[in-house]
């Protein structure tokens, strides 16, 4: 993967040389998922935002099902596991998001 600004990557296009490792050409990819973080060639956090937003939606439905069954202290632990863990993990990703998207995640 070649990482850079979208405009600069468009200028380069497919002109990049092939990389060879152990006499095999390394296949170029546009994006990968590594340790639950989406990493792409262009510096765009939209896909990661969507992934975490969907995980949080699933957490909300789980929390709603548990609210009448478990005491508040246990629900707080569930919240930390289902919500805070996703928001704190690699939180440098959220630094570049717009305030609107950040507030949506926090809500």
C-alpha positions in Angstrom: 0.0 0.0 0.0 1.2 3.5 -0.8 -0.1 6.0 1.7 -0.6 9.7 0.9 -3.0 12.5 0.1 -5.7 11.6 -2.4 -4.7 14.3 -4.9 -1.0 13.2 -4.9 -1.9 9.6 -5.3 -4.1 10.4 -8.3 -1.2 12.2 -9.9 1.1 9.1 -9.4 -1.6 6.6 -10.5 -0.2 3.2 -11.4 3.2 4.5 -12.3 4.7 3.2 -9.0 7.3 0.5 -9.4 6.6 -3.1 -8.3 8.0 -4.1 -5.0 9.7 -7.5 -4.8 10.2 -9.5 -1.6 11.9 -12.9 -1.7 11.8 -12.8 -5.5 8.0 -12.4 -5.5 6.1 -9.3 -6.5 4.1 -7.8 -3.6 0.6 -7.1 -4.6 -0.6 -3.5 -4.1 -3.8 -3.0 -2.1 -5.8 0.1 -1.5 -6.9 -0.7 2.0 -6.4 -3.2 4.8 -7.8 -3.9 8.2 -5.1 -4.3 10.9 -6.0 -4.8 14.6 -9.6 -3.6 13.9 -8.4 -0.4 12.3 -9.2 0.4 8.7 -6.1 1.7 6.9 -6.3 3.1 3.4 -4.0 4.7 0.8 -5.8 8.0 1.0 -5.9 9.5 4.5 -9.6 9.2 5.0 -11.2 8.1 8.3 -14.7 7.8 7.0 -14.7 4.0 6.7 -13.3 3.6 10.3 -16.0 6.0 11.5 -18.8 3.9 9.8 -17.4 0.7 11.3 -17.3 2.0 14.8 -20.7 3.7 14.5 -22.2 0.3 13.5 -20.5 -1.5 16.4 -21.9 1.2 18.8 -25.4 0.7 17.4 -25.1 -3.0 18.1 -24.0 -2.2 21.6 -27.0 0.1 22.2 -29.4 -2.7 21.3 -27.6 -5.1 23.7 -27.7 -2.6 26.5 -31.4 -2.0 26.0 -32.0 -5.7 26.3 -30.0 -5.9 29.6 -31.3 -2.7 31.3 -34.3 -4.4 32.9 -32.4 -7.6 33.9 -29.1 -6.3 35.5 -28.3 -3.7 38.1 -26.8 -0.4 37.2 -23.2 -1.3 38.3 -23.2 -4.3 35.9 -24.6 -2.1 33.1 -21.8 0.3 33.6 -19.3 -2.5 33.0 -21.2 -3.5 29.9 -21.0 0.1 28.7 -17.3 0.2 29.2 -16.9 -3.1 27.3 -19.2 -2.2 24.4 -18.7 1.5 24.0 -15.6 3.0 25.7 -13.4 0.3 24.5 -14.2 1.1 20.8 -13.9 4.9 21.4 -10.6 4.7 23.3 -8.9 2.1 21.1 -6.7 4.0 18.6 -8.4 7.2 19.5 -6.0 9.2 17.3 -8.3 8.3 14.5 -11.0 10.5 15.9 -8.8 13.5 16.1 -9.3 14.3 12.5 -13.1 13.8 12.4 -15.4 16.7 12.2 -17.2 17.9 15.3 -20.5 16.7 13.9 -19.3 13.2 13.5 -17.6 13.2 16.9 -20.9 14.3 18.5 -22.8 11.6 16.7 -20.5 8.9 18.1 -20.7 10.3 21.6 -24.5 10.4 21.5 
